[in-house]
């Protein structure tokens, strides 16, 4: 080997003689963007950028301890570092040469959670760069297209499909997402900074597409910060609610236009069966029909018909549409023919089906509607919500409330909220107030007995020594937290277990400060080894995962 091989390796900027004071301190300040009319700097400037990145990498490495996961522990330097080539380098170092091998064995659970968070931020950054490149390609192609041409997008999507080896539909969706994000600068910056991911950016783009750019950016600015702690489902609901509150006219107009596309669709399933669905139907009618189907399926189950709720709902659905008695669709067990919930194709009524199931005209099901009283009385257009369907426009909520009011079995719940939207007082009644503004409302309110949910330091007013809470205590806990107390779960509290945060057999109280609704999945998580759940005050819980990281959960916010 020659003599040159004996020389130590030097970074190229040192070998080229770039003075230290000219090295770009990349990690301390971002490089300013050059105006579009200024020519790029000569290639020599790239050395200064590379030097700055190398110095940033080495300085960061000096602050960290030894080991592949050092710095990724909770609140560590790399756990909060914005996505960048440096973060990518440290993440790659943590994975080692064989990410699916044993290279991660020396990384603790806490550090592994930090590595996962860093990879997610880097994925968001990469998604932002991809959308930026698509936006630029789209801009160039549209600039060269003939004025008024309707084919420019087809050409862009075809070019992307060829270059990225994807279907035309996937390329079209990519272009639509890039255009949607490009009109929302705050969302674009949050994506590049790793504060939201591609899925949440897509929610912003899809839900705000109906608004002009000024209105869309106003809503994006209000929610892009909180979106960091929201799942896509919660973010979608929050955006829809804000649109309904601020721009109800646009919501009504979009629904009116879409109803022109109302239709029923049928299609073959890959299994050999088929699907049938109605599209663009009035929301209030869909909710009423859905609850009615569920109620009829519940009646069949109560009569002894076997099968899952999905199977029974499907049997009721097809029976109603084919003009047959829903009870005749299924056989009751122990009648000589086993029942699996599958439809009975015969025209006769099977033996063993109680005659009382022949008529379902009075069954309507249960609709859990929450809306401001002023909305129902017509004094405002604030949106409400239905559990399982999310926020709904004021017109739809009023329609549903009128339907509920016509039922003799309806239960009315009044929840007074504080300025932050939390439940401050609650009462129940068997009948509601008159829809006519002012007629009987004062008398109705005066006749209600209000209960105040515990907040802050619990006074244990409704504590009981029994394991199961009474009806009022359980109802107040579910009013305080209307969904599962896990911060990422949206399952309604009515479908959850009332869990003792500190187990009852270990001295935990049956009280508001120790009860919370948990769906069965998260109830089991809480009981799993190395999981921990604490309730610091009524409704305020902290989940700690086996990695040692903590995640808070607070009482739900009501529409106000």
N, C-alpha and C positions, 0 to 999 in steps of 0.2 A: 504494500500500500504506500501511497505517496506521503510526503511530509505534511500536506494540507490536512490529512485525516487526523493528525495529532492535535490540531488546534481546537480549543473549546468552542462549542456552539454559541453564537451570539444572536439575539433577536435582530431581525433585519433592519429596524430603525437605528440600532446601535451600529451595525455594520455599515449603514449608509451615512452615518455621521449626523443624524438628526439631533439637534441640541435638546437637552432635557426640558428646557423651558418652552419648547415648541410642541412637546407631546401633548396631545389633546387629553385633558383629564376627564375621560368619558364617563367615569362612574360618578363624578361630582356634578356634572351639568350636561344636559342633552345638547347635541350638536344642533345649532340653529338651522332651520330650513331656509334654503336659498330661494329668493323670488324666482318665479318661472322664467323671467326674461334675462336671468343671469346665467352665464355659462358655468358648467360644473368646474370645480377646482381641478388643477392638474393632478395626474395620477399620484404624484408624490405625497398628496395629502392623505392618501389611504394608509400610508405608513404611520402617520401620526394617530389616526383612528385606531389602528391595530395596536399601537403602543399603549394608547390609553386603556384599551380593553385588557391588555396583558397586565398592566399595572393594577387595574381594578381587581383582576382575578387574583393576583399575588397578594395584594393588600387584604382582600377578603379572606384568603386562605390563612394568612397570618393571624387573623382575629379568631379563627375557629380552632377547635381542638383537633386531635387526631382521630382518625376513623372515617369510614365512608359516609356515615349519617350525621356527622358533627355539624351543628348549625341548623339542622332541620327539627330540633326539638320544639315544643310549643313555645311560641313567642321568640324563638331564636332568630338569628339574622337571616337565615335562608328560609325560615318559615313565613316571613313577611316580605321578602324581597320581591320586587316587581319582576315580571318576566323579562328576560334579557339573555344575550349570549352567555353571560356569566352564570346565571341561574341554570341554564341548560347544561353548561359544563359541569357544575357541581352535582346536578341531578344525574348526569351520565356517570360521573365518578362514583356516586352512591350505588348505581346498578352494577358497575363493573363491566367486564368484557362479556359476561354471559348473564343477561338479566333473568333468564328462566332457570339458571343454575343455582349455586349456593352462595353467590356473591352478596346477597342481601341478608345472609344468616347473621352477620354481626351487627345488624341495624336493629335498634330497639323498636318496640311497638309505637312509642311516641314519635320516634324519628321516622318510622315508616309512614305514619299518618302525615307527617310533614312533607315527606317525599311525594306522597300521593297528591297533596295540595299543590306542591310546586309543579308537578306534571300537568295537573289540571289547568293551572294558570298559564303554563307554556302552551297547552293545547288551545286555550282561548286566544293567546297571542298569535299563534300560527293561523287560527281561523280568521282573525282580523286581517292578517297579511294576505291571506287567500282572497278574502272579499275585497280588499283594496286593489289587488291585481286584477280581479274580475271587473271591478268598477272602472279601472283605467282602460282595460281592453274594450269594455262596453262604450266608454266615452269616445274612444278613438274611432270605433266602427260607426257609431251614430253620427260623428262629425263628418265622416266621409260618405254617409248614405245620401241618396237622392232626397231632396225635400219632399215630405209627405209620403215617403216609402213606408209601407206596412210590413215589409219583409226584413227590416234591419235586425230585429230581435231573432228571427229565424236563423239568419246568417251567423249571429254571435253565438247562439246556442249550438249550432252545428260545429262551429270552430272549436268551442270548448269541449263538446262531446268527443270530437276526434282527438284533440290534444290531451285530454284527461282520461280517455277510454271510459266514457260513461254513456248512459242512454240519453236520448234527446230530452226526455222528460226530466231527468235528473239535472241536466245542464240548464234547462229552463228554470227549474226551481232555484238553482244556484244564482242565476242572473237576477231573478226576482228578489232573492234574499239580499244580494249585494246592493241592488237599487234601494230596497227598503231601509237598509242600515245606513247607506250613504246619505239619506235625507235626515238622519238623526245623529248629529255630531256627538252628542253626549253619550249615546249608546255605543258609537264607534270607539270613542276613547276608553270607555269602561271595558269594552271587549279587548282592546289592545293592551290595557293595563292588567288584564286577568281578573278583574273584579266581577265580571259576569262571563258566562260561557256562551258558546254558539247557540245552544237551545234557547237561552233566555233572550239573546239578541233577536232570534227568530220570532219569539213571542211579541217583543216590542214592534218589530216590522209588520207582522201580520195584523195585530190588533189595532195599530195606529194607521193602517193603510187607508181607512175610510175618511180620515181627517186631512185637512190641508196641512202644509208644512209648519206653519206657525202654531196651530193648535196641537199638532202631534208632538212638536218639540217641547211645548209647555208641559204636557203630561209626562213625556220622557224625563224631563228635568226633575219633576216631582218624585218619580219612582225609581230612577236609575240607581240612587243610593241605597234605598231599602231593598232593591232587587238583589243585592249581594247576599242577603239572608233569606231569600224566598225561593221556594221550589217553582218550577214552571207553572204548576197549577195555581198556586197562590198568586203568582205574578199576573197571570192571565185574568184571574178574578179581580185583582186590584185595578188593573188597567180598565177593564170593562166597567167596574163601578164608577171610576173617576170620569170616564166618558159619559156614562149615564147621568152623573150629577151635573157635569159642566155643559154637555152638549146633547140634551135629550132630543132636540129636533132632528139632529143627524141620525140618532139611533132609530127614531120612529120612521124616518124617510128610508133608511136602509132596509128595515123590516118590511115596509110597504112595497118597495121595489122587489125584494126577494120573494114575497108571496106570489108574485106573478109566475115564479118558477116552481110553484107547488106541484108535486107529482108523487106517484108511487112507483118504486123501482123494484124489479125482480131480477135475480141473477143466480146462476148455478154456482154452488160451492164446490171446492176441490174434492170434497168427500163423496160427492154423488148426490148430496141433498141440495137445498136451495135456500136463498135468502129473500126476504120481502121487507121493504121499509118505505115509510112516507118521508118526504123531504120538504123543507121550507113550510112547515105547518105552523099555525098559531101556537105559541109557547104554552099558553094557559090550557088549551085543549090537549096538547101533548102530555102535560103534567097530570091533568085530570085522568086521561086515558091510561097512563102508565100506572098511576096509583090504583085505579080501578082494577086493572089486570092483576096487580099484586094482591089486592084484597080478595079477589076471587080465587086466586091460587092458594092464599092462606085458608080460605073456607074449605077448599078441597083437602088440604093437608089436615085440617081439624077434623074432617069427616073420615080420616083414615087412609086417604089416597097416598100411595108411596111415590117417591121421586124427589129430586132436588127442586128448589124453588124455580130455578131456571127452566127445568123440564115442565113443571106445572104451569108456569107463565106462558111458555110456548104453546102448551096444549090449549090454554084458555084463549090465547091470541088467534090461533087458527080456527078454533070452534066459533068464536064470535064472527070471524070474517066469512066462514062457510055456512053460517046460519044454523048451526047445531048448538044444542045445550052443552055448555062447558063441562057440566058434571058427567055427561054421557061420553066425554072424550077419554075418561080414565076409569079404571076398574078399582073398586075398593078391595083390599086384601081379604083373603080367606073366603072367597066366593067361588073358588074352583079355578080361577084364572089369575096367575100372579100379575101384580101391577108393577110397572117400571116407570110410569109417568108418560109412556108413549101414547099417542093418539089411538083411539079405537076407530078403525075405519068402517065398522058396521053402522047401520042406521038405527038399530034398536038400542034401547036403554039397557045397560048391563045390570045383571042382578046385584043387589047389595048396595046400590047407590041410594042414599036417603032421598026421599021425595023433597025434603026441604031445600035441597041444592038446586032444584030446577029453576028457581027464580033468583037472579042476582041484581034485579033492578035497583034495590035499595043500597047496595054496597058501593061505597065511593072511595074507601081507603083513607089514609091519613096523609095530609099535606102539611109539612112543617114550614109555615110561611113566616118570615120575619120582615117587618117593614115599619118605618116611622108612622105613627098614628096620623100625622099631618098629611102623609101621602094618601092614606086610605080615605081620609075625609076630603081629599081634593085640594088641600091648602098648599101643597108643594108637589114637586115632581122628583123628590129624592128616591133613589132606587131602593128596592128591598132585596130579599134573597130567599130561595127555597133550598133546603138541605138536599144535596145531591145534584143540584143544577146551578148553583152559584148565584151571583147577582142578576137581578132581572129588572127591566124598566118599570117605571111607576104604573104605566097603563096595564101591563101584564099582571102586576101585583094587585092592582085594584080589581081586576077581573077575577083573579083567584080568590081574593078576600070576599067578594060577593058570593062566589060559589060556596066558600066555607060558611058564610053567614046563613045560607039557605039550608044548611044541614042542622038537624036537631041535636046531633051528637058532637058538635064542634066544641072544643075547649079554647077559650081566649086567654092569652097570656100577655100581660103588660109588663114590659121591662123599661124602667127609667135608666138612662145612661148619664154618666158624668161627661165632662168636656172631652176626655180622652176616648170616649166611646165604650168604656167599660161598664158592665152592669152595676148600677148603684142601688136599685130597688126593684122588686118583682112582686106581681100579684097574678092570680088566676081567677077566671070567671067562666060560667057556663054560657053566657050570652054576651054579645058585643054591643057597642054603642050604635046609635043610629048613624047612617051615612049622611043624613042631612046635617050640614054644618051647625054645630051648637045645640042641636035638638037632643037633649038627654045626655050629652057628653059629660057635663059637670056632675050630674046626679050619678052617672055610671062610675066616674072616677072616685066620687066621694064614697061610694059603696064598696070599694075594693080595700082589702086588707094588705098593705104593702109589707114585704119582708126585705130587710137590707142584708145582702151578702157580706160576709166578713171580709175586711180589707186591712192590710197592715198586721198589727198584733191581734191575734184571734182571742175573742172573749169566751169562746166555747159555749155560746148560748144554746146551740142546737145539738150539743154533744149527746151521744147516747152510749150506754154500756153494751148495747147489743152489737153483734157483728155486722148485720145488715142495717144500713141507714133507713130511717123512715122515709115516707113518700116525699115530704116537704124538703128534708135535708138532701135527698138524692136529686130532687128536681132543681134545687138551688145550685148544686155543684155543676149540673149539666147546663144550667143557664149561664153560669160564670164561664165555663169552658164548653162551648157547643160542639167541639170536635175533640178527637183524641189528643191527650196532653203531650204527645210527642210532637216536636216543632215541625216535622216534615209530613205529618199525617193529617188528612182531611176527612177521615171517617166520622160521621155524625155521632155525637155523644150518646144518642138513643141506641146506637148499635154497639156500644162499648161496655166493658165491665167497669163498675165503680171500684177502683183499686185503693187499698190502704197503702199509702206511700211507705210508712213504717208498718210492717205486718201486724195485724191485730193480735196474733198469738205471741208477739214480742213486745207488747205494751203499746202498740200504735192505737191512737184514738179513732173512734168513728165520729169524725168531726170535719168541718169544712177545711181545716188546716192540714188534714191528713188524708183527704179523699181527692181523687182525680179520675176522670174517665180515660181508660186505656183500651184500645182495640185489642183483640185477642193476640195478634202478632206482637204488638209492643208490650203487652202484659207479660208475654213469655220472654221477651227480650229483657225486661226489667228483672225477671227472676233468674236469668241465666248467670253463670259464673262470671265474675269480674265486671258485671254491669252494676251501676248504682244510680238510684233516683232519690233526690232530696227535694223537699218542699219547704223553702225558707219562710214563706208566708202564704196565706190562702191563695191558691191559683198560680203561684210563681214557683216553677220547678226547675231543677238542674239535672240534666242527664249526664252521666259520666260513662264513657265507653271503655272497653278493655284496654284501649291504648292509653288511657289516663286523661283524655281530652274531655272538656266539659262543654255542654251546649244548653243554653237557657230556653225555657218555654214560659210564656206569659198568658194571662187570660185573653180570650178572643175579644175582638173589637166589633161592636154592633154598628149597623148602618145608622147614621145620624143626619 
